[in-house]
Amino acid sequence: MSLERAKQYLAQKGLESRVMEFEASSATVELAAAALGCSPARIAKTLSFAGKTGPVLIVTAGDAKIENHKYKETFGCKAKMLRPEEAERLIGHAVGGVCPFGVPEDVEVYLDQSLKRFDVVYPACGSSNSAVRLTVSELEEASGSREWVDVCQGWQDDTERGAG
């Protein structure tokens, strides 16, 4: 099960106690924010794309949107999101629970600059009713990200900051 794989992965990092499971769905940014009682911007959504050599995950702030031109400049190809069945097969997590934890080694993970304005964010944890509370530096370490990228738009006007 995807949730269990993500939890086992986070346990190796000493972060398993941060995983939360909800009665209600947290499959969208809005639902996750409601379940957590935080602003949607603090939801660290993980988007899955078809990269030049395999699947690419980009973790962004909940209020950020992929900017196609920036994506193409960064990755050298058009931003093409994986279809739900492709995401589950290639990433190991179904849409609504996609996260960078416990994914196959060939999956490239990147973090978007939109996350850096927060101390604490809440990515999913492998299911459509889970999240994990992490500092941005913990997310950087736990995700195994290759690097920080700047491929989003629409979040720069949000001045929210702090520990949350």
C-alpha positions as CSV (number, residue, x, y, z in Angstrom):
1,M,0.0,0.0,0.0
2,S,1.2,3.5,-0.9
3,L,0.6,5.0,2.5
4,E,2.5,2.3,4.2
5,R,5.5,2.6,1.8
6,A,5.6,6.4,2.4
7,K,5.4,5.9,6.2
8,Q,8.2,3.3,6.1
9,Y,10.3,5.6,4.1
10,L,9.7,8.5,6.5
11,A,10.5,6.2,9.5
12,Q,14.0,5.7,8.0
13,K,14.3,9.5,8.3
14,G,12.9,9.6,11.9
15,L,9.8,11.5,10.7
16,E,7.1,8.8,11.0
17,S,5.5,10.5,14.1
18,R,4.6,13.5,11.9
19,V,2.3,11.5,9.6
20,M,-1.4,12.3,10.0
21,E,-4.4,10.4,8.6
22,F,-7.8,12.0,8.3
23,E,-11.4,10.6,8.2
24,A,-12.1,13.0,5.3
25,S,-10.4,13.3,2.0
26,S,-7.3,15.5,1.7
27,A,-6.9,14.7,-2.1
28,T,-6.9,18.4,-3.2
29,V,-5.2,21.4,-1.9
30,E,-8.5,22.9,-0.6
31,L,-9.5,19.6,1.2
32,A,-6.1,19.2,2.7
33,A,-6.1,22.8,4.0
34,A,-9.5,22.2,5.5
35,A,-8.4,19.0,7.2
36,L,-5.3,20.6,8.6
37,G,-6.8,24.0,9.4
38,C,-4.1,25.9,7.5
39,S,-3.9,28.1,4.4
40,P,-4.0,26.3,1.1
41,A,-0.6,27.9,0.3
42,R,1.0,25.7,3.0
43,I,-0.1,22.5,1.3
44,A,3.0,21.1,-0.5
45,K,1.4,19.6,-3.6
46,T,3.4,17.1,-5.6
47,L,2.8,17.3,-9.4
48,S,3.9,14.4,-11.6
49,F,5.3,15.0,-15.1
50,A,6.7,13.0,-18.0
51,G,10.3,14.1,-18.2
52,K,12.9,13.6,-20.9
53,T,14.3,10.4,-19.3
54,G,11.5,9.4,-17.0
55,P,9.0,10.6,-14.4
56,V,9.6,14.0,-12.7
57,L,7.9,15.1,-9.4
58,I,7.8,18.8,-8.6
59,V,6.7,19.8,-5.1
60,T,5.2,23.3,-5.0
61,A,3.3,25.5,-2.6
62,G,-0.5,25.0,-2.8
63,D,-1.1,28.4,-4.3
64,A,1.5,28.0,-7.1
65,K,0.8,27.0,-10.7
66,I,3.3,25.6,-13.2
67,E,4.4,28.3,-15.7
68,N,5.0,26.4,-19.0
69,H,7.8,28.7,-20.3
70,K,9.8,28.3,-17.0
71,Y,9.2,24.6,-17.0
72,K,10.5,24.2,-20.6
73,E,13.5,26.4,-19.9
74,T,14.4,24.3,-16.8
75,F,13.7,20.8,-18.1
76,G,14.1,21.1,-21.8
77,C,10.7,19.8,-22.7
78,K,7.0,20.8,-22.5
79,A,5.2,20.3,-19.2
80,K,3.2,17.2,-19.7
81,M,1.4,15.9,-16.6
82,L,1.2,12.1,-16.1
83,R,-2.3,10.7,-16.5
84,P,-3.7,9.3,-13.2
85,E,-3.0,5.6,-14.3
86,E,0.6,6.6,-15.4
87,A,1.3,8.4,-12.1
88,E,0.2,5.4,-10.0
89,R,2.2,3.0,-12.2
90,L,5.4,5.1,-12.5
91,I,5.4,6.9,-9.1
92,G,3.8,4.3,-6.9
93,H,1.2,6.7,-5.5
94,A,-2.3,7.5,-6.8
95,V,-3.3,11.0,-7.7
96,G,-4.5,12.7,-4.5
97,G,-1.8,11.1,-2.5
98,V,1.3,11.6,-4.7
99,C,4.3,12.5,-2.6
100,P,8.1,12.3,-2.9
101,F,8.4,9.6,-0.2
102,G,9.0,6.0,-1.1
103,V,9.1,6.5,-4.8
104,P,11.2,4.5,-7.3
105,E,14.8,5.6,-7.6
106,D,14.4,6.6,-11.2
107,V,11.9,9.3,-10.3
108,E,13.5,12.7,-10.3
109,V,12.2,15.0,-7.4
110,Y,12.5,18.8,-7.5
111,L,11.3,21.4,-5.0
112,D,9.9,24.7,-6.3
113,Q,11.0,28.1,-4.9
114,S,7.4,28.8,-3.9
115,L,7.9,26.7,-0.8
116,K,10.8,28.7,0.6
117,R,8.6,31.4,2.1
118,F,7.3,28.9,4.7
119,D,8.9,27.3,7.7
120,V,6.4,24.5,7.8
121,V,4.5,22.8,5.0
122,Y,2.2,19.8,4.6
123,P,2.8,17.3,1.7
124,A,0.6,14.3,1.2
125,C,1.9,10.9,2.5
126,G,0.9,8.4,-0.2
127,S,-2.9,8.4,0.2
128,S,-5.8,10.7,-0.4
129,N,-6.4,11.2,3.3
130,S,-3.0,11.8,4.7
131,A,-0.3,14.5,5.2
132,V,3.0,15.0,7.0
133,R,4.1,18.1,8.9
134,L,7.6,19.0,7.8
135,T,9.8,22.1,7.9
136,V,11.0,23.1,4.5
137,S,14.5,21.8,5.3
138,E,13.1,18.5,6.5
139,L,11.2,18.3,3.2
140,E,14.3,19.0,1.3
141,E,16.2,16.2,3.1
142,A,13.4,13.7,3.2
143,S,12.3,14.1,-0.4
144,G,15.7,13.4,-1.8
145,S,15.2,16.3,-4.2
146,R,17.8,17.0,-6.8
147,E,17.6,20.7,-6.6
148,W,15.4,23.8,-6.1
149,V,13.7,25.1,-9.2
150,D,11.7,28.1,-10.2
151,V,9.0,26.8,-12.5
152,C,5.8,28.3,-10.9
153,Q,3.8,31.5,-11.0
154,G,0.9,33.0,-9.1
155,W,2.3,32.7,-5.6
156,Q,4.6,35.8,-5.4
157,D,1.9,38.1,-4.2
158,D,1.2,35.9,-1.1
159,T,3.0,37.5,1.8
160,E,2.2,34.8,4.3
161,R,5.3,33.6,6.2
162,G,6.2,31.9,9.4
163,A,6.0,28.7,11.3
164,G,2.3,27.8,10.9
